[in-house]
Amino acid sequence: LCSFSCKMAKGGEKKQPSVPETLLKKRKCVRKLREKQQKSRDGQRKRRADLRKVIYKRAQGYDKQYKQAEKDDTRLHREARKFGNYFVRDEAKVAFVIRIRGINGVSPKVRKVLQLLRLRQIHNGVFVKLNKASLSMLRLVEPYIAWGYPNLKTVRGLIYKRGYGKVNHDRIALTDNAIIEGTLGKTGIVCMEDLVHEILTVGPNFRAANNFLWPFKLSSPRGGFRNITNHFVEGGDCGNREDYLNRLVKQMN
């Protein structure tokens, strides 16, 4: 009886099946892939943290530069008034142009200039670098546009509120600095404040930054226009309104 029970005990023991080699290789590959992904995530997290510090320092530098320019402007105004003179600011480097009329019955030349300015729809707005060629174009289409010289508040408000970028020919909202860095990173523009500064000061990469920005789609001005067929100096709305443009953009933004 004892020998029979011992044989049954020996016969009841089952050998554990070994793990297939293919499964072991698969586990090893999965483990390596996870380690690689985790390492990549850690690197990206560190890079984003470093980039945030750089962006913060740049924003501080820009803010300091803007405040210093404002102080210098006020000081020069006071000095000129003290000695009975007039203070004349430097000529504006950038203009903001808004289309306020359609093109029914318009000559092909005017239509082509509006197309070159990327003003294809009413209430579209674009930034334009001011030089001899651009001023000639603006004078040619002046009855169909309102333009002037934007200040810091206007430029920043437009880009932050209505800014869209051109990414692979698509209109993408500027909701993340990564969108700007992906397209303009090679020019040193990596965040919204870099973009604002480049547009406002007409930096060396103004053309790339301006082409990246999609034409702004503005709303109708609160209270409406006065008379779009007359020039601004005649009580109308079209033409150059210099610093008074900021008031119009505030109504349309």
Disulfide bonds with the S-S distance in Angstrom:
none
